[in-house]
Amino acid sequence: MTGSGTRGRWTRRILELDPVRDHEEIYRISAGYEFPWDYQRALELALLRTYCVPSISALLDATGEFRDRPQRRYDDTALLMAELAAHGYDSERGREALRVINRAHGRYAIGNDDLRYVLSTFVYDPIDWIERYGWRRLTDHERIAAFEFYRAVGRRMGIREIPDGFAEYRRFKLDYEAEFFRYSDTNRRIAQYTIGLFAGWFPAPLRPAVRLGVRAMVDAPMREAFGLAPAPAWMSTAARLGLRTRARFVRLMPARRRSRLGVDPRNRSYPGYPQGYRPSDLGAPPPPPDIDPSWLRPARP
């Protein structure tokens, strides 16, 4: 359903485009104009989901970045991905963002399957979120465009063996989670740092409710991998009802006229972003001197 009047203008534009050839424009519209809030919330949970894998959480724990600078790490990731979507991965700013991403990953001996998995969460977790809580359902054009967009980004990150098909890549994601999601202490610590970050965005009296709300939104495999107790049933019901009520209100609003991608003037780490900043200003510092050398990628001769 495309909608009528101004509310359906972006959906109609999406359906005029080719989801493979025009995937960058479709993704830019979907994430920047149609569902910016939903993409942001979904990607927050997608990042949290990746910490259910001990090999991923152990590296993050070893760097100390999520313990010492969780807001900076969150802002770097969000803004770098927004730069790619807003300007295009082959634009000047897009290439600069990719250099920052590749430099950060290139310092560590990260397995290709871990990288493939993290990339897959950027494709499918927002799709699943919007199917449940979006103000409209995604079109097939948007689903395919998201897959094509991140597949192109993944290739530019040097990630190998990204599946060629939408369903095939989803199957890889599900199989990977079934095999590698399991509890570890590092999972729990990184989850605690991240949930603490989310709670810290709210006034102190609300933070316990936020922590409970996050527990209500994660699924059973994530809770088990983090060692979290289930949220009370009433909280899970209230969280989902609140999100669906929000969607009904958003459906009545006019189409957005300005994209939210790559624009975050209230950013906590980079106030006024993007004014005064380049993608090269983002990114993690070099590995700490006391990190286990086994985590580091061997230096080239």
Buried (B, 14 or more C-beta within 10 A) or exposed (E): EBBEEEBBBBBEBBBEBEBEEBBBBBBBBBBBBBBBEBBBBBBBBBBBBBBBBBBBBBBBBBBEBBEEBBEBBBBBBBBBBBBBBBBBBEBEBBBBBBBBBEEBBEBBEBEEBBBBBBBBBBBBBBBEBBEEBBBBEBBEBBBBBBBBBBBBBBEBBEBEEBBEEBEEBBEBBEEBBEEBBEBBEBBBBBBBBBBBBBBEEBEEEEBEEBBBBBBBBBEEBBBBBBEBEEBEEEBBEBBBEEBEEBBEEBEEEEBBEEBBBBBBEEBBBBEEBBEEBEBEBBBBEEBEEEBEEEBEEEEEE
